[in-house]
Amino acid sequence: MAFVLAVPDMVAEAAADLAGVGSVIDAANTAAAGSTTGIVAAAEDEVSAAIAALFSGHGQAYQQISARVAEFHAQFERVFAAGAQAYSGAEAANASFLQDPLQTALNAINTPVQDLTGRPLVGNGANGVPGTGANGAAGGWLLGNGGAGGLIGAGGAGGAGGNSPLRNTANGGNGGTGGAGGLLAGLVGAGGGDGGSGGLGAAGGDGGNGGRAGLFGGAGGAGGMGATGGHSGGDRGAGGDAGLLFGTGGAGGAGGHAFDGTGGAGGAGGNAELMFSSGGSGGVGGAGSIDGGAGGAGGDAGWLGGGGAGGFGTISDGGAGGRGGGGGQLLGNGGAGGAGGQGGNDGGAGGLGGNGVLIGNGGNGGVGGVGETPGGDGGGGISGLLLGADGFNAPAGSSPVHGLQQQALAAINAPVQELTGRPLIGNGLPGSAGSGAAGAPGGWLLGDGGAGGSAAATPGAAGGAGGAAGLVGAGGAGGAGANTGISNPGFGGAGGFLLGDGGAGGAGGAGAGAGGGVGGAGGDGGNAGLLGGPGGSGGSGGDGIAKLGFNADGGAGGAGGNGGFLYGSGGTGGFGGVGGVGTSTGIGGAGGRGGNAGLLFSDAGVGGFGGTGGGTGGTGGNAGWLGSCGSGGAGGGSNGDGGAGGTGGSGGQIVGDGGAGGAGGQGDLLAAGGSGGDGGQGGDAVLIGTGGNGGNGASGVLAGIGGDGGSRGLLLGEDGINGEAAPPMTHIVLLGGDFPAAAS
């Protein structure tokens, strides 16, 4: 029997034929019974009666035998039909197992692990139910994304804070903290989850902090975006710290916009850890009608960290630029200080450059912002103990040995500078404020590119591009666009040819004038070096309005730069600019696309959050060979239709999870009849990995639809979980009265 072959369809057909034969025989026996079991004698004599009785007896005996044969036939028919069904069932089971034996085995293993521990071995944790503030469920122990990642997996994004009417005294809720990355996240998976954006309110809610990366590697999660507020914008969330061995600190979140007050401060970049790691860039300060928010500080390095750009103030003071992060303990340049923001009266002060430690240049001081009283330039960082040049505007060193070292390096640099236009070791000079000039390139061997100058205060003026780095170093940040008319900011400079971070894209200019002009798009982040380094973050789109009721649109966020060819995380997409809030109908800017990751052990960049006013979240970047892709950005909230969440990127070609889709933005904030934004679609895994969860829909008159989960890997993994639709919302009624004045 081991070599018997059977075709289940033919066996089933034979069983049906057998049943038909039995029915025909039963009908014939029934028809013959009357004429064979009750034969009448031909005459009344004894011989005729005996013959009739004999034949009738034979007929009755035949009917008894026929009844037993029919019973046997029926039993045989049942057994034969059962055998046909068994063959069909075995073939279906074998086909299912042969088609996906690993998935069949995984399903058998996942069930008892889920029952015993509350989380699967492989698979994503479910999203928190919209409108409840519940935490996301933990991902699978071995492979899976979730509230907290498993052994290999990304932490889930924090939820957005609740919204409040802008014209009353209630504050927006704070965004949730991103989940921690898995223990081995970064080797073949993503790092910490992004913090949630704050909620709208008289004082905007603070963005949530990004989640910490895994033990060995991975990028920290980006800090959440501070929310738009009445008298004060929400402060940003801090970026999550990088993995212990390698990875990039998460970028700080952007500060929130304030209509009648001070913009929120940008978030601090996450710190790097031991080896091959860069500190995260500080977040951009939020725009305010009185004071701009200060830029966040750059994270301290394994390699380097850049300071965030200063915020923008339309009436009084521009925000101060953030401090550059300290250089690596063995090798690495200090981060450049952020540029001060433009001010109606006083320009913001530039941020301090970070110091080198052993081998590395000091970071350039940030250039002061333009204003009636220009902001002062930040002090440059001091070079490393063994080798390196001081940053732009560095103070005179107190050590005679340091002074001699700088003089000797200047003598070496002079002929190289004369012949090629750039030094051998040293940073490129930044473009001056209001010039729109490009930053100078860094030294051929070791040096960061200079930051591009901010645009001149003329309609449509563009910011300068960041300078390219040398062999090892970070590209310069792009200059901010002008705050009058639609303007283009500068793109971030390329990272070092061998190693180095791409520069951050410049922020788009805020719309100005009587109606609040359209905000400019943020600049794209620079690409990282050949062997390794993270791509630069995309610049934030410019805010489209300066007062409630104006209808200008926010600018789109810039795309994040790509990570290094071999290794490096993609840059975070820029946040979309603020559009319509209050009674205005302006549309928030779309979030920028996350940058693609390097080939090995790298995470792709997350998409930028959509701007307030219904901006669409940015698409997450795609992973390389080993690594996870970026999550889609959350859509922006709106008094009309909320923005849709961005789509998650595709996972690594060999191992890596698909990115989660971004959550939709809340609509109908002011009972204006708007719908909630749909959740973004989860990204697909390729060979081994779980598909990304779909984003949750947001509330509105018509609730947003949850996004579809991504497909699992071909060999191993689980499909992503579909996002959920939002519950019915409670309308916010816009109250009359004056807008509350800023607190004095």
C-alpha positions, 0 to 999 in steps of 0.5 A: 500500500505504500506505493498505491497511487490514488486520484481523489476526484476519480475515487469520489466519482466512482463512489457516486457511480456505485451509489447509482448502481445500488439505486437501479438494483433496488428499483428492479428488485422492487418491480420484480417482487410482486410478480415473483413472490405471489404467483397464482396457481394455474389450476385448482389441482394439487400439482398446480398449487405445489408448482406456484408455491415452489416458485413463490418460495424461490421469489421470496428467498431471492428477495431476502437475499437481495435485502441482505445484498442491498444492506452490504452494498449500502455499507460498502458504498458508505465505506467507499465514499468515506475513503474518497473523502479521506483521500481528498482531505489528505491531499488538501492537508498535504497541499497546504503543508507543502505550500507553506510548511514553515507557516504551518509549523509556526502556527502550531508553535505560536498558539501555546506560546500566546496562551502561556505568555500573552504574546506570540513567538513571531508576529506583531502586537496589535495597535491600541484601540483608537480613542482609548489611549491604550498601549500597543500590544507587545510584539512576538518574542522572537520576531515582531513589532509592537508596543515593545519589540521582541528579540528582533523587532521595532517598538511601536509608535506612541499614540497622538495626544487628544485635541482641545478647542483652540479658543478655550483654556484647555490644553492639548494632550501629550503624545505617547512614548514610542516603544523600545526596540527588541534586544537584537533590534538593529542587527536585522530589525528596527529600533525604537518606536517614534513618539506620538504627536501632541494634541491641539489646544490653548497650549499645545500638547508635548510630543512623546519621546522616541523609544530606545533602540535595542541592546546591540544596535538600531536607531532610536525612535524620533521624538514626537511633534509638539502640537499647535497651540493658542498662546504656546506651542507644544514642546517636542519629544526627545529622540530615543538613544541608539543601540549599545554597539551601533546605530543612530540616536533618534531625531528630536521632534519639531516644536509646535506652532503658536498663534499668539505666543511662543513656539514650542522648543525643538526636541533633543536628539538621542545620544549614541552609544559605544561604537559606530554611532551618531547622535541624533539631530536636534529638532527645529523650534516651532514658529510663534507670533511673539517668540520662536521656539529654541532648537533642540540640542544634538545628541552626543556621539559615538560619531557626531551629532548636529544641533537643531535649527532655531525657530521663527518669530514673526513679531519679536525674537527668533528662537536660539539655535540648538547646541551641537552634540559632542564628538566621538570618544575616539574619532568623530567631529563635534556637531554643528550648532543650529542657526538662530531663527529670523525675528521681527525685532531680534534674530535668534542666537546661533547654537554652540558647536560641539567639541571633539574628544581625541581625533576630530574637529570641533563643530561650527558655531551656528550663525545668528538669525536675521532681525532688526538686531541680528542674533550673535553667532554661536561659539565653535567647538574645540578640536580633539586632543590629538588631531583636529581643527577648531570649529567656526567662531571657536574661542581661543584655546587656553592651552599653549599646546593646543595653540601650537597644534592649530598653528601647525595644522593651519600651515599644512592646510594653507597650500591645500586650501590655495590649490583646491579651495578646501583644507585638508583637515577642517570644517567648511565655513557656513553661509552667512545669515540672510545671504542664501549662500551655500556652505563651504565643503569640508576638509578633504581628509576630515571635515564637516561641510558648512551649513547653508545660509538662510535666505534673504528677506525677499519674496521667494528667496532660497536658502543655501545648500549645505556643504559636502563633507570630505572623506570622513565627516558630516554634510552641512545643514541646508539654510532656511527659506525666506519667510515671505512668499513661497521659497525654497530652503537649501538641501542638506550636504552629502556626508563623507565619501567614506564615512559620515552623516548626511546634512539635514535639509533646511526648513521651509519659510513661513508664509507671511503677509495679510493672508498668511502666505503658503509655507515653503517646502522643506529641503531634502536631507543629504545622503550619507557616505559610501561605507556608512552613516545615517542620512540627513533628516528632511527639513520641516515644511514652512507654516502657512498661516500666522493668525487664525482664520487665514487660509494658506497651506503649509509647506510639505516636509523634505525627504530624508536622505538615504543611509550609507551604501553599506551601512546606515539608517535612512533620514527621517522625513520632514514634518509638514507645515501647519495649514488651516486651524480655527475657521480657516480652510488651509491644508497642512503640508504633507510629511516627507518620505523617509530615507532608504537604509543601507544594505546591511544591519540598517533601518530605513527612515520614518515618514514625517508627520503631516502638518496640522490642517489635514496634511498626509503623513509621509511614506516610510523608507525601504530597507536594504538586505538586512533591516527593517523599513520605516513606518509611515508618518501620522496624518495631521488633525484638521477642522475639516478632513483629517490627513491620511497616515503614510504607508509603511516601507518594504522590509529587508530583501532577506530579513526585516519587517515591513513598516507600520502604516501611520495613524490617520489625523483627527477630523472635524475638530470644530464640528465643521463636518470633516471626516477622520483620516484613514490609516496608512497601509502596512509595508510588506516583508520580503523573505523573512519578516512580519508585515507592518500593521495597518494604521488606525483610522481617526475620528470624525463625522465619518470615521477614518478606515484602518489601513490594511496590514502588510504581507508576511515574508515568503519563508517565515513571518506573520501578516500585519494586523489591520488597523481599526476604525475610530469610534464615534467622536464627540464634537468640539464646539467653537466658542465665541470670544477673543483668543486668550492672550499669552501669559505674561 
